[in-house]
Amino acid sequence: PVQLESFAHAGLASPASALETTEDWKKQQGRTGGRTSVLQYISNCCTSSKITDDEGPNGRYYRDDFNDHAWTCNFGTTDEHGIWLNQADPAGTVMAMMVWILLGYSCLTITLLAQTGGIPPYQSFIYTILVVLALACHVKTSFTDPGSVPAAAVPTEEQRKTDRLSMCSQCQTFKPPLSHHCRICNRCISRMDHHCPWMNNCVGAANLKHFFLFLIYTWSCSVYCLLLLGWNYFFCASEDC
């Protein structure tokens, strides 16, 4: 079977440009009468000894074989763990569980209020949807890798020429720009905003959207509850309220 290798480097626009001249492409197609598939030719190009000899930190090519690693069903914050989950902070685990307890309790209260006739059923249905969306974003934020820097990360050619490179004193690896080391997750996080104990996870480049959506849905639940409370307290004058 044909196996493709993926590369990322500064000057290579396409696998066909790895040839010395474009005439080689034409000659290759002419010799085979057009029967050689493009996929097979790209595979031969990318696995040629000319490219494999020029790989590595000091070469022009970088082999992206991270996706070749076998996925494992275990929890942690290292490259060997298949599911991202911070287990080093018991207080964060308790606070993350409190989010589910408080939102679930509020949803149960609104549902019982609708069953007793205090509010219309459709208002309880709207609030339940907001709670489900908030909890879904909470799970996504907690179990998503926030943007941890791989241990095998190396600077690009452009960074070597223009940027001032730095190393993480804790991870002992390359520290890209705008990344910070989290002492709780024990990883360098790309574009780290902060470590949120309510999420039991860092908020970084990869899960910032989910965290922002969680804040929006939680704020919507709070405002919705206050409006229901204010309406029933100030504007409900009958004994049924």
C-alpha positions as CSV (number, residue, x, y, z in Angstrom):
1,P,0.0,0.0,0.0
2,V,1.1,3.6,-0.7
3,Q,2.2,5.4,2.5
4,L,2.4,9.2,2.5
5,E,4.6,11.2,4.8
6,S,3.6,14.7,5.8
7,F,6.2,17.5,6.0
8,A,6.1,21.1,7.1
9,H,9.0,23.4,6.3
10,A,9.4,27.0,5.4
11,G,10.1,26.9,1.7
12,L,8.4,23.7,0.2
13,A,5.2,24.6,-1.5
14,S,4.2,21.1,-2.7
15,P,5.6,17.6,-2.8
16,A,6.3,18.0,-6.5
17,S,8.5,21.0,-5.9
18,A,11.0,18.7,-4.1
19,L,12.3,17.7,-7.5
20,E,15.3,19.7,-8.8
21,T,13.4,20.9,-11.9
22,T,9.9,20.6,-13.3
23,E,11.3,18.8,-16.3
24,D,11.7,15.7,-14.1
25,W,8.0,15.6,-13.5
26,K,7.4,15.7,-17.3
27,K,10.0,13.0,-18.0
28,Q,8.5,10.7,-15.3
29,Q,5.0,11.1,-16.8
30,G,6.3,10.6,-20.3
31,R,8.1,7.4,-19.5
32,T,5.0,5.8,-18.0
33,G,2.7,7.1,-20.6
34,G,0.6,8.9,-18.0
35,R,-0.3,5.6,-16.2
36,T,1.6,6.5,-13.0
37,S,-0.8,7.9,-10.5
38,V,-0.2,11.2,-8.9
39,L,-0.5,9.6,-5.5
40,Q,2.2,7.1,-6.2
41,Y,4.5,9.7,-7.6
42,I,4.1,11.9,-4.5
43,S,4.8,9.0,-2.3
44,N,8.0,8.2,-4.2
45,C,8.9,11.9,-4.0
46,C,8.3,12.2,-0.3
47,T,10.2,9.0,0.6
48,S,13.2,9.7,-1.6
49,S,16.6,9.5,0.0
50,K,17.2,13.1,-0.9
51,I,14.5,14.3,1.5
52,T,15.0,11.7,4.3
53,D,18.7,12.7,4.4
54,D,17.8,16.3,5.0
55,E,15.4,15.7,7.9
56,G,15.8,16.7,11.6
57,P,16.3,19.9,13.6
58,N,19.2,21.0,11.4
59,G,17.6,20.0,8.1
60,R,15.1,21.6,5.8
61,Y,12.4,19.1,6.3
62,Y,10.4,18.0,9.4
63,R,8.6,14.7,9.5
64,D,5.2,15.0,11.2
65,D,4.7,11.4,12.5
66,F,2.9,12.4,15.7
67,N,-0.4,11.0,14.4
68,D,1.3,7.6,13.9
69,H,1.4,7.1,17.7
70,A,-1.1,4.5,18.9
71,W,-4.1,6.0,20.8
72,T,-4.5,4.7,24.4
73,C,-7.6,5.0,26.6
74,N,-5.9,6.5,29.7
75,F,-6.2,9.9,31.4
76,G,-3.4,12.4,32.0
77,T,-1.7,15.5,30.7
78,T,1.4,14.0,29.0
79,D,1.9,13.0,25.3
80,E,1.4,9.3,26.2
81,H,-2.1,9.8,27.5
82,G,-5.0,9.4,25.1
83,I,-7.5,11.6,27.0
84,W,-6.5,14.9,28.5
85,L,-7.5,15.2,32.2
86,N,-5.8,17.0,35.0
87,Q,-5.5,14.6,37.9
88,A,-2.9,16.5,39.9
89,D,-5.3,19.0,41.6
90,P,-7.9,17.4,43.9
91,A,-9.3,20.8,44.8
92,G,-9.9,21.5,41.1
93,T,-11.7,18.2,40.7
94,V,-14.0,19.1,43.6
95,M,-14.7,22.5,42.2
96,A,-15.4,21.1,38.7
97,M,-17.9,18.7,40.3
98,M,-19.5,21.6,42.1
99,V,-20.3,23.2,38.8
100,W,-22.4,20.2,37.8
101,I,-24.1,20.0,41.2
102,L,-25.1,23.7,41.3
103,L,-26.3,23.8,37.7
104,G,-28.2,20.5,38.1
105,Y,-29.8,21.7,41.3
106,S,-30.9,25.0,39.6
107,C,-32.4,23.0,36.7
108,L,-34.3,20.7,39.1
109,T,-35.6,23.7,41.0
110,I,-36.9,25.4,37.8
111,T,-38.5,22.1,36.7
112,L,-40.3,21.6,40.0
113,L,-41.5,25.2,39.8
114,A,-43.0,24.6,36.4
115,Q,-44.7,21.4,37.6
116,T,-46.3,23.2,40.5
117,G,-47.6,25.9,38.1
118,G,-45.3,28.7,39.3
119,I,-44.0,29.3,35.8
120,P,-45.1,28.2,32.3
121,P,-43.6,24.9,31.2
122,Y,-41.9,26.4,28.2
123,Q,-39.8,28.7,30.5
124,S,-38.5,25.6,32.3
125,F,-37.7,24.0,28.9
126,I,-35.7,27.0,27.8
127,Y,-33.7,27.0,31.1
128,T,-33.0,23.3,30.8
129,I,-31.6,23.8,27.3
130,L,-29.3,26.6,28.6
131,V,-28.1,24.3,31.4
132,V,-27.4,21.4,29.0
133,L,-25.4,23.7,26.7
134,A,-23.4,25.1,29.7
135,L,-22.5,21.6,30.9
136,A,-21.6,20.4,27.5
137,C,-19.1,23.3,27.1
138,H,-17.8,22.6,30.6
139,V,-17.0,19.0,29.6
140,K,-15.4,20.1,26.4
141,T,-13.2,22.6,28.2
142,S,-12.2,20.2,30.9
143,F,-11.3,17.3,28.5
144,T,-9.7,19.2,25.7
145,D,-6.0,19.7,25.5
146,P,-5.6,23.4,26.0
147,G,-2.7,23.6,23.6
148,S,0.2,21.8,25.3
149,V,3.6,22.1,23.6
150,P,4.8,18.6,22.5
151,A,8.1,17.4,24.1
152,A,9.5,17.0,20.6
153,A,8.7,20.5,19.5
154,V,11.4,22.4,17.6
155,P,11.5,26.0,16.3
156,T,10.9,26.7,12.7
157,E,13.5,28.0,10.4
158,E,12.0,31.5,10.5
159,Q,12.0,31.5,14.3
160,R,15.6,30.5,14.4
161,K,16.5,33.5,12.2
162,T,14.2,36.2,13.6
163,D,13.0,35.2,17.1
164,R,14.8,35.0,20.4
165,L,14.4,31.3,21.3
166,S,13.7,30.2,24.9
167,M,13.6,27.0,26.8
168,C,11.3,25.9,29.6
169,S,13.2,25.3,32.8
170,Q,10.6,22.8,34.0
171,C,9.8,20.9,30.8
172,Q,13.4,21.2,29.5
173,T,12.0,21.6,26.0
174,F,11.5,24.4,23.4
175,K,9.1,27.1,24.7
176,P,7.3,28.8,21.7
177,P,6.4,32.5,21.9
178,L,3.2,33.3,23.9
179,S,3.3,30.0,25.7
180,H,3.5,29.7,29.5
181,H,4.3,26.8,31.9
182,C,1.4,25.7,34.1
183,R,2.7,24.2,37.4
184,I,-0.6,22.4,38.0
185,C,-0.8,20.7,34.6
186,N,3.0,20.5,34.5
187,R,3.0,21.4,30.8
188,C,3.8,24.4,28.6
189,I,0.5,25.7,27.2
190,S,0.3,27.7,24.0
191,R,-1.4,31.1,24.5
192,M,-2.2,30.2,28.0
193,D,-4.8,32.6,29.6
194,H,-5.0,31.1,33.1
195,H,-5.6,27.9,34.9
196,C,-9.3,27.7,35.9
197,P,-10.0,25.5,39.0
198,W,-13.7,25.4,38.0
199,M,-12.7,23.7,34.8
200,N,-9.9,21.7,36.4
201,N,-7.9,22.6,33.3
202,C,-5.9,25.4,31.7
203,V,-7.5,27.8,29.3
204,G,-5.4,28.1,26.3
205,A,-5.4,28.3,22.5
206,A,-7.3,25.0,21.9
207,N,-10.2,25.4,24.4
208,L,-10.7,29.1,24.8
209,K,-13.8,29.0,22.6
210,H,-15.4,26.4,24.7
211,F,-14.6,28.3,27.9
212,F,-16.0,31.5,26.5
213,L,-19.2,29.7,25.4
214,F,-19.5,28.2,28.9
215,L,-19.4,31.8,30.4
216,I,-22.1,33.0,28.0
217,Y,-24.4,30.1,28.8
218,T,-23.8,30.4,32.5
219,W,-24.4,34.1,32.5
220,S,-27.6,33.5,30.5
221,C,-28.8,31.0,33.1
222,S,-28.1,33.5,35.9
223,V,-30.0,36.3,34.2
224,Y,-32.9,34.0,33.3
225,C,-33.3,32.9,36.9
226,L,-33.1,36.5,38.2
227,L,-35.8,37.5,35.7
228,L,-38.1,34.7,36.8
229,L,-37.5,35.5,40.4
230,G,-38.2,39.2,39.9
231,W,-41.3,38.5,37.9
232,N,-42.8,36.1,40.5
233,Y,-41.9,38.3,43.4
234,F,-42.8,41.8,42.2
235,F,-45.6,41.2,39.6
236,C,-47.4,38.1,40.8
237,A,-50.2,39.3,43.1
238,S,-52.5,36.2,43.0
239,E,-52.4,33.4,45.6
240,D,-51.4,30.8,42.9
241,C,-48.0,32.3,42.4
